[in-house]
């Protein structure tokens, strides 16, 4: 009888545990469901904000140093002094992760444009960019007539990458393009700044604001982009509204720009 009583107690305990376990499991599932819904709401809100930021970015003119028209004009004498600060196309082999490959494409696209400005050979840049594009295999790039102009990060490209679920890579492309352009400017500021007017100088400031804002928002659900946010955050010291201010601020921020470049392009 005593054994039966003990067995009954054991059964009751198991039943109680099972009931409690079921409630715990149900509660956990409900919590996960709430978290999932909240996450979806957060991501939807961020998505709307990113769309707005991308639209604003797409309306800005490219920096004069990469514009084919109304950009920098070099004399034959100036073209004789070739820049030694551009990336060697061979560094494309150092890009391993998907993020690194996207950023490398962006940087090499800018440098290819600068190399062409100095009448330097660009075939190796072309090959390196084409290989990276093939490796990435992003259907979004089909919306771009020339993959070498990916640094322009247009609204068309954003819409395509949005549709293909690659928004985070779009902002990495845009950030790398700007950092590489700023880096190039710090290497020959007097010459490159000559192609700017006050509107173009303010344009640089606005680009930085948009990029920092967008990438900070992305970190809320994409932890892998946090290093990018940290890399470009120091560039907020560039807040020029005139050519003179931009020139001065570029000189003061040179080390920050070099550091950002090193973080983005390894």
C-alpha positions as semicolon CSV with decimal commas, in nm:
position;residue;x (nm);y (nm);z (nm)
1;X;0,000;0,000;0,000
2;X;0,284;0,232;0,085
3;X;0,445;0,161;-0,253
4;X;0,118;0,239;-0,431
5;X;0,086;0,564;-0,242
6;X;0,439;0,662;-0,338
7;X;0,370;0,569;-0,701
8;X;0,055;0,783;-0,695
9;X;0,254;1,075;-0,562
10;X;0,513;1,021;-0,837
11;X;0,243;1,015;-1,104
12;X;0,092;1,332;-0,965
13;X;0,432;1,499;-0,967
14;X;0,495;1,396;-1,327
15;X;0,151;1,520;-1,427
16;X;0,212;1,851;-1,252
17;X;0,552;1,888;-1,416
18;X;0,409;1,804;-1,756
19;X;0,133;2,058;-1,711
20;X;0,381;2,321;-1,599
21;X;0,614;2,233;-1,884
22;X;0,334;2,270;-2,135
23;X;0,246;2,609;-1,996
24;X;0,614;2,712;-2,000
25;X;0,650;2,599;-2,360
26;X;0,332;2,779;-2,459
27;X;0,444;3,094;-2,278
28;X;0,783;3,076;-2,450
29;X;0,619;3,037;-2,789
30;X;0,392;3,332;-2,719
31;X;0,694;3,539;-2,611
32;X;0,882;3,444;-2,926
33;X;0,576;3,536;-3,131
34;X;0,558;3,878;-2,964
35;X;0,932;3,928;-3,015
36;X;0,899;3,827;-3,379
37;X;0,613;4,071;-3,430
38;X;0,802;4,350;-3,255
39;X;1,111;4,275;-3,463
40;X;0,905;4,290;-3,779
41;X;0,765;4,626;-3,671
42;X;1,115;4,758;-3,597
43;X;1,249;4,636;-3,930
44;X;0,950;4,778;-4,116
45;X;1,007;5,117;-3,952
46;X;1,378;5,105;-4,033
47;X;1,296;5,007;-4,389
48;X;1,077;5,316;-4,436
49;X;1,350;5,536;-4,288
50;X;1,617;5,381;-4,510
51;X;1,401;5,431;-4,818
52;X;1,377;5,800;-4,733
53;X;1,752;5,831;-4,674
54;X;1,830;5,651;-5,000
55;X;1,597;5,883;-5,189
56;X;1,777;6,185;-5,043
57;X;2,115;6,033;-5,130
58;X;2,005;5,959;-5,484
59;X;1,917;6,324;-5,542
60;X;2,269;6,445;-5,463
61;X;2,520;6,511;-5,736
62;X;2,834;6,301;-5,738
63;X;3,149;6,463;-5,606
64;X;3,320;6,664;-5,882
65;X;3,634;6,449;-5,869
66;X;3,441;6,156;-6,022
67;X;3,215;6,348;-6,254
68;X;3,283;6,301;-6,624
69;X;3,138;6,641;-6,698
70;X;3,195;6,952;-6,488
71;X;3,461;6,760;-6,301
72;X;3,837;6,798;-6,272
73;X;4,038;6,895;-6,575
74;X;4,407;6,813;-6,567
75;X;4,669;6,965;-6,790
76;X;4,912;6,743;-6,979
77;X;5,181;6,851;-6,738
78;X;4,971;6,754;-6,434
79;X;4,900;6,415;-6,585
80;X;5,271;6,344;-6,592
81;X;5,275;6,314;-6,211
82;X;5,089;5,988;-6,162
83;X;4,917;5,927;-5,827
84;X;5,084;5,661;-5,611
85;X;4,803;5,642;-5,356
86;X;4,548;5,446;-5,557
87;X;4,470;5,085;-5,473
88;X;4,651;4,823;-5,674
89;X;4,379;4,621;-5,854
90;X;4,550;4,306;-5,722
91;X;4,422;4,383;-5,371
92;X;4,084;4,258;-5,492
93;X;4,216;3,911;-5,405
94;X;4,222;4,015;-5,038
95;X;3,844;4,049;-5,031
96;X;3,707;3,725;-4,887
97;X;3,366;3,788;-4,736
98;X;3,067;3,913;-4,932
99;X;3,077;4,248;-4,753
100;X;3,448;4,289;-4,831
101;X;3,387;4,215;-5,199
102;X;3,110;4,473;-5,224
103;X;3,325;4,735;-5,058
104;X;3,625;4,647;-5,275
105;X;3,421;4,693;-5,591
106;X;3,320;5,036;-5,474
107;X;3,673;5,147;-5,388
108;X;3,826;5,012;-5,709
109;X;3,552;5,180;-5,914
110;X;3,649;5,517;-5,767
111;X;4,020;5,455;-5,819
112;X;3,962;5,343;-6,176
113;X;3,793;5,678;-6,239
114;X;4,089;5,866;-6,092
115;X;4,338;5,653;-6,287
116;X;4,154;5,738;-6,608
117;X;4,172;6,105;-6,513
118;X;4,550;6,075;-6,523
119;X;4,548;5,871;-6,845
120;X;4,673;5,566;-6,655
121;X;4,596;5,211;-6,774
122;X;4,264;5,087;-6,636
123;X;4,245;4,736;-6,784
124;X;4,352;4,570;-6,457
125;X;4,090;4,767;-6,266
126;X;3,833;4,654;-6,518
127;X;3,932;4,288;-6,477
128;X;3,936;4,305;-6,098
129;X;3,595;4,470;-6,083
130;X;3,446;4,223;-6,332
131;X;3,575;3,928;-6,128
132;X;3,431;4,068;-5,806
133;X;3,097;4,130;-5,975
134;X;3,096;3,770;-6,100
135;X;3,189;3,638;-5,754
136;X;2,912;3,834;-5,586
137;X;2,657;3,743;-5,852
138;X;2,412;4,012;-5,742
139;X;2,125;4,042;-5,992
140;X;2,089;4,405;-5,881
141;X;2,397;4,496;-6,084
142;X;2,207;4,417;-6,403
143;X;2,024;4,745;-6,350
144;X;2,352;4,933;-6,393
145;X;2,466;4,991;-6,748
146;X;2,831;5,001;-6,643
147;X;2,942;4,810;-6,331
148;X;3,243;5,041;-6,311
149;X;3,014;5,325;-6,206
150;X;2,877;5,141;-5,904
151;X;3,021;5,413;-5,681
152;X;2,734;5,636;-5,795
153;X;2,491;5,434;-5,575
154;X;2,183;5,562;-5,754
155;X;1,819;5,524;-5,661
156;X;1,792;5,263;-5,936
157;X;2,060;5,053;-5,769
158;X;1,901;5,095;-5,427
159;X;1,561;4,984;-5,555
160;X;1,715;4,677;-5,716
161;X;1,917;4,582;-5,409
162;X;1,613;4,644;-5,195
163;X;1,412;4,404;-5,407
164;X;1,688;4,143;-5,383
165;X;1,723;4,178;-5,006
166;X;2,066;4,343;-5,011
167;X;1,999;4,683;-4,860
168;X;2,285;4,654;-4,610
169;X;2,533;4,603;-4,895
170;X;2,401;4,911;-5,073
171;X;2,494;5,129;-4,778
172;X;2,835;4,966;-4,753
173;X;2,891;5,046;-5,119
174;X;2,787;5,408;-5,063
175;X;3,002;5,449;-4,753
176;X;3,310;5,303;-4,920
177;X;3,268;5,520;-5,227
178;X;3,256;5,837;-5,021
179;X;3,547;5,739;-4,798
180;X;3,763;5,654;-5,100
181;X;3,674;5,983;-5,268
182;X;3,758;6,176;-4,951
183;X;4,085;5,985;-4,921
184;X;4,178;6,075;-5,278
185;X;4,098;6,439;-5,207
186;X;4,330;6,448;-4,906
187;X;4,619;6,337;-5,128
188;X;4,600;6,641;-5,357
189;X;4,355;6,877;-5,190
190;X;4,458;7,196;-5,367
191;X;4,396;7,044;-5,708
192;X;4,083;6,846;-5,630
193;X;3,916;7,114;-5,422
194;X;3,942;7,352;-5,720
195;X;3,653;7,168;-5,886
196;X;3,422;7,231;-5,590
197;X;3,184;7,515;-5,523
198;X;3,003;7,581;-5,194
199;X;2,708;7,364;-5,297
200;X;2,936;7,071;-5,371
201;X;3,112;7,121;-5,036
202;X;2,778;7,114;-4,853
203;X;2,690;6,808;-5,057
204;X;2,980;6,620;-4,896
205;X;2,852;6,707;-4,550
206;X;2,502;6,594;-4,633
207;X;2,628;6,263;-4,775
208;X;2,810;6,192;-4,451
209;X;2,502;6,271;-4,244
210;X;2,283;6,045;-4,456
211;X;2,531;5,757;-4,452
212;X;2,599;5,768;-4,080
213;X;2,226;5,787;-4,009
214;X;2,141;5,497;-4,240
215;X;2,415;5,266;-4,119
216;X;2,341;5,339;-3,754
217;X;1,981;5,236;-3,815
218;X;2,094;4,916;-3,984
219;X;2,292;4,814;-3,676
220;X;1,962;4,769;-3,491
221;X;1,905;4,440;-3,670
222;X;2,230;4,366;-3,851
223;X;2,519;4,334;-3,606
224;X;2,765;4,261;-3,888
225;X;2,743;4,621;-4,005
226;X;2,849;4,767;-3,668
227;X;3,219;4,786;-3,769
228;X;3,114;5,000;-4,067
229;X;2,922;5,233;-3,839
230;X;3,229;5,269;-3,615
231;X;3,455;5,327;-3,914
232;X;3,261;5,619;-4,058
233;X;3,134;5,778;-3,735
234;X;3,449;5,997;-3,693
235;X;3,376;6,158;-4,031
236;X;3,099;6,362;-3,871
237;X;3,366;6,627;-3,811
238;X;3,324;6,716;-4,178
239;X;3,038;6,965;-4,166
240;X;3,147;7,222;-4,420
241;X;2,910;7,457;-4,598
242;X;3,178;7,627;-4,806
243;X;3,483;7,528;-5,009
244;X;3,721;7,697;-4,764
245;X;3,570;7,509;-4,471
246;X;3,589;7,178;-4,655
247;X;3,953;7,232;-4,742
248;X;4,041;7,309;-4,381
249;X;3,835;7,023;-4,241
250;X;3,986;6,770;-4,483
251;X;4,331;6,863;-4,357
252;X;4,224;6,825;-3,993
253;X;4,041;6,496;-4,057
254;X;4,306;6,335;-4,276
255;X;4,403;6,071;-4,020
256;X;4,037;5,989;-3,953
257;X;3,975;5,941;-4,325
258;X;4,280;5,717;-4,359
259;X;4,160;5,513;-4,061
260;X;3,811;5,478;-4,206
261;X;3,955;5,366;-4,538
262;X;4,172;5,104;-4,368
263;X;3,871;4,970;-4,180
264;X;3,656;4,943;-4,492
265;X;3,917;4,812;-4,733
266;X;4,144;4,545;-4,585
